[in-house]
Amino acid sequence: MPQVSDQYPEITEFESLLEDARMNAATDWDEQFVADLQAKFSQYGDRAFLSDSQRAQLERIANDE
């Protein structure tokens, strides 16, 4: 499974995406999903695993205007 660093070579891009997703989370599910990713990122940093499905969901939430 790919790591955050594999998908986002610039770690600040991932951090910004997480913050955008946190601010845009519209449902309880979205909020919990983002919180879980933030917790994993806090624990493992850029070595945290991030599947393609997780990335798609994160980007969907972050870009939901």
N, C-alpha and C positions, 0 to 999 in steps of 0.2 A: 504494500500500500504506500502511496506517495506521502511524503512529509510536506509540511507547510513550506519549508525551504525549497523543495522541488518545484512547487507551483507558484511561489512568490519569492523570487530571488531577492527582491527589495522588501525586507521584513516590514518596513513602515507602510507599504502598500496593504499588507495583510492586516496590520493594526488599524489602519484607517477604515478598511472594509468591515472589520469587527465593530468599530465604533458606529459606522453608518448603519449597520444591521441592528445594533442595540437601539439606536434612536428611531429606526423605522419599524421595528417589530410590532406587528398589528394584532397578533393573537397570542394567547398564552403559550401555544406550541412554539411559535416563533421566538418568544422571549426565552423559553426554556432551552431551545436549541442553541441560541446565541450564548446564553449563560454557560451551557455545557462546553461549547467550543472555547469560550474565554477561560474557563477553568482549566481545560486541557492545555491551552496555550500558556497560561500562567505557570503550570507545573512543568511542562516539557519544552517550552520555547519553540523555536523553529524546527525542532525535531518531532513535534506533535504530528500524528498521522492525520491526514485529511483526504478522504476519498473523493472521487469525482462527483458523487452524488451530494456529499456534504458541501463541496465547493459550489455546486450549482444552487443548492438551497441558500447558502450564505449570500451568494451574489444576488439571488432573487430577492431576499429580504432587504439587503443593503440598497438595492436599486429601486425598490418599491416606493414610488413617489406618492 
